[in-house]
């Protein structure tokens, strides 16, 4: 199987429903769930760093992700 990374940035404010921005799909095709999952954490860090310390803290932003299957390897 091959995988692509789909990542959401969400607000995790206590007592509030989960609110997420539209998903981001990354162009890399991963050969394993492991590779995709490891990169999800790297990409999450980059995205949150771009948003900035204050905004991430103010609305308790974080990420969630999935490594979506896109086919089988030959």
C-alpha positions in Angstrom: 0.0 0.0 0.0 0.9 3.6 -0.6 -0.3 6.5 1.6 -0.8 10.3 1.4 -0.9 12.6 4.4 -4.0 14.6 5.2 -3.7 17.0 8.0 -6.2 19.3 9.8 -5.5 22.2 12.1 -8.1 22.4 14.8 -9.0 24.4 17.9 -9.2 22.2 21.0 -10.8 24.8 23.4 -12.2 23.1 26.5 -16.0 22.9 26.5 -16.2 23.8 22.8 -16.9 21.5 19.9 -13.9 20.6 17.8 -13.5 23.2 15.0 -11.0 22.4 12.2 -9.8 24.3 9.1 -10.2 22.5 5.8 -7.8 19.5 5.4 -4.4 19.9 3.8 -3.3 17.2 1.5 0.5 16.8 1.0 1.9 15.7 -2.3 4.3 13.1 -1.0 3.5 9.4 -1.6 4.7 7.3 1.3 5.6 3.7 1.0 4.4 2.9 4.5 2.1 4.1 7.3 5.2 4.5 9.4 6.8 7.0 7.0 3.6 8.9 6.7 2.9 9.0 10.4 6.5 10.2 11.2 6.2 13.0 8.6 2.8 14.0 9.9 4.5 15.1 13.1 7.2 17.0 11.2 4.6 18.7 9.0 2.4 19.5 12.1 5.3 21.2 13.7 6.0 23.3 10.6 2.3 24.3 10.3 1.9 25.3 14.0 5.2 27.3 13.8 3.8 29.2 10.8 0.6 30.0 12.7 2.6 31.4 15.6 3.0 31.0 19.4 0.3 33.4 20.4 -2.5 32.2 18.2 -1.8 28.6 18.8 -1.9 29.2 22.6 -4.9 31.6 22.5 -7.3 29.1 20.7 -5.5 25.9 21.8 -4.7 24.9 18.2 -3.3 21.5 17.4 -3.4 19.0 14.5 -5.0 15.8 13.7 -4.0 13.6 10.7 -4.7 10.5 8.7 -2.5 8.5 6.4 -4.9 7.7 3.6 -4.4 4.6 1.5 -4.0 5.5 -2.2 -3.3 2.2 -3.8 -1.2 -1.0 -3.7 2.5 -1.3 -4.5 3.5 -3.4 -7.5 
